[in-house]
Amino acid sequence: MSTGPLAGVRVVELAGIGPAPFCAMHLADLGADVIRVDRPNAIPASGPPERDLLNRNKRSVMVDLKNEAGAEVVLRLAEQADVLIEGFRPGVAERLGIGPEQCWERNPKLVYGRMTGWGQDGPLAHSAGHDIAYIGITGVLHAIGRKDGPPQVPMNLVGDFGGGSLYLAVGILAALRHAEQTGKGQVVDAAIVDGAAHLATMIYGLVSAGAWKPERGVNLLDTGAPFYDVYETSDGEYMAVGPLESQFYKEFVRLLGLEGEDLPKQLEIPRWPELRKRFAEVFATKTRREWTDIFEGTDACVAPILSLSEAAQHPHIAARGTLVERDGFVQPAPAPRFSDTSADLRTPPAIPGQHTRDALADWGFDDIDELLASGAVQERNDR
């Protein structure tokens, strides 16, 4: 049983890819009882299901949504749920008979979370897309990259998960609060374009103040500043450098061995290329391990850049258990942490249909054999 802060919250997730599953995983990590509704014969989008970490801490039931009785199963789950999450294009859930209005007829307090790239309305609402396009039209992607170079793709972290999943999670929690106070559920329209733009609020503020130039790679936080960048070491590895404040910058220069040298001043912008060249020369004289030993534990704001496979071995990451080995492989631990409740890894990634019988029974279904016989629900294929 969950001991997390969301223990007792029931969530129905209609299977999809990327941001909606991550949001449901996040809620499950925090203790919610999440049932993922998987489709029969769906092709896994994220590799072997048993390694799809977005399905951890969940249970999976397999439901044929094209079967009229299958849609009824979802509505019956919605009757008992606090939250339903879907990531279809606008209008698809309604056509399947499981849209917000249909669900509210059974459960007026249900929070209906909708995860899309473009949103539920607007000229592009019904178009296909992916993270890269969503952050492209918000101005965010244009701002990421080096001077005189093309925009650099930040994987799908800024759009799908930062601007999408986490905004849906916050919206769901806010709507749950509203439902508790009023008895009325509502739709949470979480669009990646909205969330990604919102993430850039500080940058838009700097633009309006004339403190951020439209060119890439010439500003304080976009590799324009030589003291906020990455530098290659003698062994071909890299260090992350970020001493923005003057006192931290002074410590950085001292530990770099340049104290007393006639360097350009920290904020002498016209001479930044000269300063960058000197930093690069010095970093190239030692290995990443040597520089780590010099800077670690200081206020110079410098850290080694580790690979995904190396990160779990870092002493700080290991001490906090930020990355843990569970079920035979390394994965991020639930976050954030709470003083009175514990979010934890309860179960490994759910295989589609693995919990059809048990989960439906736990949620009060007493006609499971009939549903299985009709094909409305199915169990995992490898049993």
Secondary structure as GFF3:
##gff-version 3
##sequence-region A 1 383
A	DSSP	beta_strand	10	14	.	.	.	ID=ss1
A	DSSP	alpha_helix	19	29	.	.	.	ID=ss2
A	DSSP	beta_strand	33	38	.	.	.	ID=ss3
A	DSSP	three_ten_helix	49	51	.	.	.	ID=ss4
A	DSSP	three_ten_helix	53	55	.	.	.	ID=ss5
A	DSSP	beta_strand	58	63	.	.	.	ID=ss6
A	DSSP	alpha_helix	68	80	.	.	.	ID=ss7
A	DSSP	beta_strand	83	86	.	.	.	ID=ss8
A	DSSP	alpha_helix	92	95	.	.	.	ID=ss9
A	DSSP	alpha_helix	100	106	.	.	.	ID=ss10
A	DSSP	beta_strand	111	116	.	.	.	ID=ss11
A	DSSP	alpha_helix	131	136	.	.	.	ID=ss12
A	DSSP	three_ten_helix	141	143	.	.	.	ID=ss13
A	DSSP	pi_helix	157	165	.	.	.	ID=ss14
A	DSSP	alpha_helix	166	182	.	.	.	ID=ss15
A	DSSP	beta_strand	187	191	.	.	.	ID=ss16
A	DSSP	alpha_helix	192	199	.	.	.	ID=ss17
A	DSSP	alpha_helix	201	208	.	.	.	ID=ss18
A	DSSP	beta_strand	229	232	.	.	.	ID=ss19
A	DSSP	beta_strand	238	241	.	.	.	ID=ss20
A	DSSP	alpha_helix	246	256	.	.	.	ID=ss21
A	DSSP	three_ten_helix	269	271	.	.	.	ID=ss22
A	DSSP	alpha_helix	272	283	.	.	.	ID=ss23
A	DSSP	alpha_helix	288	295	.	.	.	ID=ss24
A	DSSP	beta_strand	302	304	.	.	.	ID=ss25
A	DSSP	alpha_helix	308	311	.	.	.	ID=ss26
A	DSSP	alpha_helix	315	320	.	.	.	ID=ss27
A	DSSP	beta_strand	323	326	.	.	.	ID=ss28
A	DSSP	beta_strand	329	332	.	.	.	ID=ss29
A	DSSP	alpha_helix	356	362	.	.	.	ID=ss30
A	DSSP	alpha_helix	368	374	.	.	.	ID=ss31
A	DSSP	beta_strand	377	378	.	.	.	ID=ss32
###
